[in-house]
Amino acid sequence: MNTLIRAVRPWGQALSDVLITDGKITGVEPHDPTRAAGDATVVEGRGRLLVPSFSDVHVHLDSTRIGLPFREHTGGPGVWTMMMNDRQNWRNAEVPLQERVNNTLGRMIAHGTTRVRSYAQIDVDCRLERFDAVMAAKEQFKGQADVDIIAFPQAGLLLEDGTVPLMDQALKAGANVMGGIDPCSLDRDPARHLDIVFGLAEKYQVPIDIHLHEPGELGVFSTDLVIERTRALGMQGKVTMSHAYQLGSVSEATTRRLIDEFAELDISMASVAPGSAGVAGQLPIPLLAEAGVRMGLGEDGQRDYWSPYGNTDMLDRAWQLAFTHGFRKDELIEHCLAIATVGGASILDPSATRLKGTAHRPGVQIGDPAELVLLDGETVASAVMDRG
């Protein structure tokens, strides 16, 4: 099966015709208005930008309220308080959970996202109900998006009896990433928490995603424990630090050390482009890119019981990443889009093409998977700014 995308600009470069055969890019030639399509299906690019499709590597499909009436935010400060607010409200939405999850994933796909890593909250309250909803959505949309599911202990692993066996059940039932969260500040027993996380990951041979909100030195302490276990257990390339927005707040020497160790152990990072105080303490994106640390982007919760933000559009989130970091140079703004596309893809598949610095623009060459999006815009940077 052949498709010819005519008159497009890959990553904003020269006008080209792109041939796709059996899901792969097999030709990129200068645009020729007289080019015969043969048996190929023709897609008219009309001069638009051609970029890789989006990868949302940090989303909570199981808590979404996308498409529902806007509600007053009732959450309080802190992870536990916010979690309890969610626990008290998530069953009472205007439509059933499965419909909410399916609707949100469908909208994400419509906005050009074809790769997803979603959390599925597992605790003694919801048990596997939320996990089952995400699994069902994954199955329904399997021809349109690849979905990884994180078995996620939002309420910690140790605070409520029965959580760990439920995590084991979810992994046995098809969750393909093991989650952890705030080993010190939530469970208050980081060694035991991480022993369970890494132990279940080893048992089921799945990667790990650590949800880290901890500030400053505390966050660095937890991260050093993750680094220690990654090295000792040979988990290189299988660990992602999500959020982790205070790891760059301690000192320049600590920042450099963490980036070097992430690069050495191939530990990746997933950001949701947090605002306010979160930005100042983050590990710098240009230094992460220079070191070759894999980085992806996600929408986090979307108009849920945690936050009123989020709209299923990763182009909008790429703008937010650029905005919250104060990027003005075109190369850095474009790099935010690269993070939202190819960067995230390399987290989900460590063997995929990786970004090599802030100027690297892969994903639209011969041999690449034909997972592509057309965007309006004079340049890639302008497409991010316009978010149209």
Salt bridges, closest charged atoms under 4 A:
ASP17 OD1 - HIS31 ND1 2.71
ASP17 OD2 - ARG35 NE 2.76
GLU44 OE2 - ARG6 NH2 3.01
ASP62 OD2 - ARG130 NE 3.00
ASP86 OD1 - ARG130 NH1 2.75
GLU94 OE1 - ARG65 NH1 3.12
ASP123 OD2 - ARG87 NH2 3.35
ASP125 OD1 - ARG91 NH1 3.20
GLU139 OE2 - LYS142 NZ 2.74
GLU160 OE2 - ARG87 NH1 2.97
ASP168 OD2 - LYS203 NZ 2.77
ASP182 OD2 - HIS213 ND1 2.84
ASP187 OD2 - HIS193 ND1 2.65
ASP195 OD1 - ARG229 NH2 3.10
ASP209 OD2 - ARG117 NH1 3.68
ASP224 OD1 - ARG257 NH1 2.94
GLU228 OE1 - ARG229 NH1 3.65
GLU261 OE2 - ARG231 NH2 3.49
GLU261 OE1 - ARG257 NH1 2.63
GLU264 OE1 - ARG231 NH2 2.98
ASP266 OD1 - ARG294 NE 2.98
ASP266 OD2 - ARG354 NH2 2.83
GLU299 OE1 - ARG317 NH2 3.16
ASP300 OD1 - HIS58 NE2 3.12
ASP300 OD1 - HIS60 NE2 3.29
ASP316 OD1 - ARG387 NH1 3.16
GLU334 OE1 - ARG361 NE 3.14
GLU371 OE1 - ARG115 NH1 2.63
